């Protein structure tokens, strides 16, 4: 019988394998093209193959080495970060990109103890302005930066 020594790595490897194989299966109908003229299926199939290989390596290494127990799942960060992502989706249009990102960072940082206001505001502001520069000005995406006042 096979002994799983590192359960985290074993299940992560299986996830990589499954995700890689599903990616290859979904992209199988796209034209592959050549290396010089890549078709729509070239990149997803290559990434799916790479994920599968990485998953096989991770799974194989999980079967060797010292035995480790499966860690306890931390529910608070999982729930708080999920809520913050949903909140971003709900707030980006009415409040604009900058305020939505700052609020998202503040809420997601509530998963940490202790919560540090100054660090959270600084990180949120930095990420908001970098995102605005990259997505709105750099890529030209039509996202509001600030809330619309007066209608």
C-alpha positions as CSV (number, residue, x, y, z in Angstrom):
1,X,0.0,0.0,0.0
2,X,1.2,3.5,-0.9
3,X,1.9,5.8,2.1
4,X,1.1,9.5,1.6
5,X,3.8,11.3,3.6
6,X,2.8,14.9,2.9
7,X,-0.9,15.2,2.5
8,X,-0.9,18.9,1.5
9,X,1.5,18.3,-1.3
10,X,-0.3,15.2,-2.4
11,X,-3.7,16.9,-2.7
12,X,-2.2,20.0,-4.3
13,X,-0.5,17.8,-6.9
14,X,-3.8,16.0,-7.7
15,X,-5.4,19.4,-8.1
16,X,-2.7,20.5,-10.5
17,X,-3.0,17.3,-12.5
18,X,-6.8,17.6,-12.6
19,X,-6.7,21.3,-13.6
20,X,-4.1,20.6,-16.3
21,X,-6.0,17.7,-17.8
22,X,-9.3,19.7,-17.8
23,X,-7.5,22.6,-19.5
24,X,-6.1,20.3,-22.2
25,X,-9.5,18.6,-22.7
26,X,-11.3,22.0,-23.1
27,X,-8.7,23.3,-25.5
28,X,-8.5,20.1,-27.6
29,X,-10.8,21.4,-30.3
30,X,-9.0,24.7,-30.8
31,X,-6.5,24.9,-33.7
32,X,-2.9,24.3,-32.5
33,X,-0.9,26.1,-35.1
34,X,2.9,26.0,-35.0
35,X,5.5,27.5,-32.7
36,X,5.9,30.4,-35.1
37,X,2.2,30.8,-35.8
38,X,0.4,29.8,-32.6
39,X,-3.2,28.9,-32.8
40,X,-5.9,29.4,-30.2
41,X,-5.2,26.1,-28.6
42,X,-1.4,26.3,-28.4
43,X,-1.1,28.3,-25.2
44,X,-3.8,26.5,-23.1
45,X,-2.6,23.1,-24.2
46,X,1.0,24.0,-23.3
47,X,0.0,25.4,-19.9
48,X,-2.3,22.4,-19.2
49,X,0.6,20.1,-20.0
50,X,3.0,22.1,-17.8
51,X,0.5,22.0,-14.9
52,X,0.0,18.3,-15.3
53,X,3.8,17.7,-15.2
54,X,4.2,20.0,-12.2
55,X,1.3,18.1,-10.5
56,X,3.0,14.8,-11.1
57,X,6.2,16.0,-9.6
58,X,4.5,17.4,-6.5
59,X,2.5,14.3,-6.1
60,X,5.6,12.1,-6.4
61,X,7.5,14.1,-3.8
62,X,4.5,13.9,-1.5
63,X,5.0,10.1,-1.4
64,X,8.6,10.4,-0.2
65,X,10.1,12.0,2.9
66,X,8.8,12.4,6.4
67,X,5.2,12.1,7.3
68,X,3.3,15.3,7.9
69,X,-0.2,15.7,9.2
70,X,-2.9,17.7,7.4
71,X,-3.1,21.2,8.9
72,X,-6.3,22.6,10.4
73,X,-8.2,24.8,8.0
74,X,-8.2,28.4,8.9
75,X,-11.8,29.5,8.3
76,X,-11.6,33.1,9.3
77,X,-9.2,34.2,6.5
78,X,-11.1,32.1,4.0
79,X,-14.4,33.7,4.8
80,X,-13.1,37.3,5.2
81,X,-11.1,37.2,1.9
82,X,-14.1,35.7,0.0
83,X,-16.4,38.5,1.4
84,X,-13.8,41.1,0.4
85,X,-13.7,39.9,-3.2
86,X,-17.5,39.8,-3.5
87,X,-17.5,43.3,-1.9
88,X,-15.1,44.6,-4.6
89,X,-17.3,43.3,-7.3
90,X,-20.3,45.1,-5.8
91,X,-18.5,48.4,-5.1
92,X,-16.3,48.9,-8.1
93,X,-19.1,50.5,-10.2
94,X,-20.8,52.7,-7.7
95,X,-17.7,53.8,-5.8
96,X,-15.0,53.6,-8.5
97,X,-11.9,51.6,-8.7
98,X,-9.8,53.5,-6.2
99,X,-12.2,53.4,-3.3
100,X,-13.3,49.8,-4.1
101,X,-9.7,48.6,-3.9
102,X,-9.0,50.5,-0.7
103,X,-12.1,49.0,1.0
104,X,-11.3,45.5,-0.4
105,X,-7.8,45.7,1.1
106,X,-9.1,47.0,4.5
107,X,-11.7,44.2,4.7
108,X,-9.3,41.5,3.6
109,X,-6.7,42.6,6.1
110,X,-9.3,42.0,8.9
111,X,-8.4,38.3,8.5
112,X,-5.0,39.1,10.2
113,X,-4.5,39.6,13.8
114,X,-3.6,42.2,14.9
115,X,-5.2,44.5,12.4
116,X,-2.9,47.5,11.5
117,X,-4.8,50.5,10.2
118,X,-1.8,52.5,8.8
119,X,-0.3,49.5,7.0
120,X,-3.7,48.5,5.6
121,X,-4.5,52.1,4.3
122,X,-1.0,52.4,2.9
123,X,-1.2,49.1,1.1
124,X,-4.7,49.8,-0.2
125,X,-3.8,53.2,-1.5
126,X,-0.7,51.9,-3.2
127,X,-2.6,49.0,-4.9
128,X,-5.4,51.4,-5.9
129,X,-3.2,53.9,-7.6
130,X,-1.0,51.2,-9.3
131,X,-4.2,49.5,-10.5
132,X,-5.6,52.8,-11.8
133,X,-2.4,53.5,-13.6
134,X,-2.1,50.0,-15.1
135,X,-5.7,49.2,-16.0
136,X,-7.3,52.6,-16.7
137,X,-4.5,54.6,-18.1
138,X,-2.1,51.8,-19.3
139,X,-4.6,49.4,-20.8
140,X,-7.5,51.9,-21.4
141,X,-10.1,49.9,-19.6
142,X,-13.4,51.8,-19.0
143,X,-13.6,51.6,-15.2
144,X,-14.7,54.6,-13.2
145,X,-11.9,55.8,-10.9
146,X,-14.1,57.7,-8.4
147,X,-17.8,57.7,-7.5
148,X,-20.1,59.7,-9.8
149,X,-21.4,62.7,-7.8
150,X,-24.6,64.4,-8.7
151,X,-26.2,61.8,-10.9
